[in-house]
Amino acid sequence: MGMAARAVLGVLLLCVGLAGCAEYAAPVATVQQECERSGGVWRSASGSCERGGGGGGGGY
């Protein structure tokens, strides 16, 4: 196998390997970030998202 063919094969193997790793990439947003984006308050001690009750008496 020639030197150029080996280089091409190496690049192809590298690309295939990197494409396979994309499956294991970290999520784009964490649960905490999603909680805060939706208006909730993240409670790190319990690892949960607290959202308001939304009661609010109407201002008629």
SVG drawing of the C-alpha trace seen along z (x, -y; Angstrom):
<svg xmlns="http://www.w3.org/2000/svg" viewBox="-63 -45 68 47">
<polyline fill="none" stroke="black" stroke-width="0.4" points="0.0,0.0 1.4,-3.4 2.1,-6.2 -0.9,-8.3 -3.3,-5.4 -2.2,-4.9 -2.8,-8.6 -6.2,-8.5 -7.1,-5.4 -5.9,-6.9 -8.0,-10.1 -11.0,-7.9 -10.6,-5.9 -10.1,-9.0 -13.4,-10.5 -15.3,-7.3 -14.0,-7.1 -14.9,-10.7 -18.4,-10.3 -18.9,-7.3 -18.0,-9.4 -20.7,-12.0 -23.2,-9.5 -21.7,-9.8 -21.4,-13.6 -22.7,-15.5 -26.3,-16.8 -26.5,-20.3 -28.3,-21.6 -28.3,-20.1 -31.4,-19.5 -30.5,-22.5 -30.3,-24.7 -33.6,-23.5 -35.2,-24.1 -34.0,-27.7 -34.9,-28.4 -38.5,-27.3 -38.7,-29.7 -38.1,-27.2 -35.6,-27.4 -33.0,-24.6 -32.5,-23.0 -29.1,-21.5 -29.5,-19.8 -32.3,-17.7 -31.4,-17.8 -34.8,-18.9 -36.6,-21.8 -39.1,-23.8 -41.7,-25.7 -44.2,-28.2 -47.8,-27.2 -49.0,-29.9 -51.9,-30.8 -52.0,-34.5 -55.4,-36.1 -56.8,-37.9 -56.8,-41.7 -60.4,-42.3"/>
</svg>
